[in-house]
């Protein structure tokens, strides 16, 4: 399909809008991956060309930008289901989507550069500059979002381009002027609001969110962008800062923050109150209000948990750690998922120290710090394709014969392209147990079914409560259980569902009595 682009020595074919429209019309409507790949190639071709007049360049980019919307709307939700997709297809989805946004962003930035360089015909795009800068900033935000969906390291290029684009808007006097960035209900914005979308998203600690929650967070940030605050001087409520010239990510303001002519200060402003109002509306309406554009349908509890996360990080104080960390260098064996961990824990419990070995699915990670509540680890390269915030892992240090379980709470990527993972450890050990419904046991049903679970408590607490890990969807608030362990049986009354994961329920039960054998 690209043969027609090669052309001859005259003007670039993409400068002919009729040919652009014809090419768009030929794109497959039922294959969004292929369509976006084609349009990305066309954008790259435009970016490499020097013989396109500024207005023609912008018109062609605009046509491709609008034509890609429906395809992006199809691929983004599909990517959020990537944990259930093959790794090859997940990578294909990510590379195609990120590659398109990068090419589109480069195209709009090239328009700005042509204007700044006073290219022939550059004055023709002067009236469109607020739109061009707004779109450039929006594409940069979406590139950042796609990097965060994969827990990647955000390139310095993105911070550089964010700063340069906004500085240009300031120099032209329209940084805070509202303009139509895109047609439609949510199309009006300002350059200031667009850069704030990127900065507030990153300032909200997205490395502690699962991919779907990163998506929801980006949409919530976009919804409240017009309520954020932006100042050229340090001011109350501006808890973060960003230097438009340093090519570095935003940072929280401290007493050691250096002032500068190109340092800008920002914060949640009135949006912090808006989060609370939205949370109450979700609770009262038993669902997400229709005027909130989340780019899809999401469970109200999932959205509420994202709002709670944002509220923690938009405030004046940084959320404190639950326990002090200490430096430690050791290795930990890691097993992914509830089902695999349950089998592993059972095999460790049944084996002797001489006959036990880790299964094939286990991985070896490096622990660099530890606390009473968890570990900070480094994940070797080319491993852990299953890894995401919120997943359950089995754990065993090299000095222990016991298994524990944990939940991945944070993932970042360092400058060496290594993933650093924060794991919350649940309980002191994981002990395999058998559970049965108390109703079937009391009725004498010999065919009653039992389910395997993991006991996380070494003994009941002062309320006679214990913690358990069960398969996802197993907990109900009215079902009483009998728990069988080698030491005997115990009657359990349900107390609460602490957390529902993709494949597990973390629950609490009260021990009501010891069963007679």
Secondary structure, DSSP 8 states (H G I E B T S, - for coil): --HHHH--SSS-GGG-HHHHHHHHHTS-TT-HHHHHHHHHHHHHHHHH-SSS-HHHHHHHHHHHHHHHHHHHHHHHHHHHTGGGS-HHHHHHHHHHHHHHHHHHHHHHHHHHHHHHTT-TTGGGGGGGHHHHHHHHHHHHHHHHHHHHHTT----HHHHHHHHHHHHHHHHHT-TT--EESSSSTT-EE-HHHHHHHHHHHHHT-GGGS-HHHHHHHHHHHHHTGGG-EEESS--TT--EEEETTS----EE--TT----TTEEEEE-TTHHHHHHHHHHHHHHHTS--TT---SS---HHHHHHHHHHHHHHHSSS----SS--EEEEEEEEEEESHHHHHHHHHHHHHS-TTT----TT-EEEEEEEEETTEEEEEE-TT--TT--TT-EEEEEETT-SS-EEEEEEEEEE-TTS-EEEEEEEESS--EEEEEEEHHHHHTT-TT--EEEEEE--SS--TTSEEEEEEETT---TT--EEEEETTEEEEEEEEEEEEE-SSEEEEEEEEEEEE--
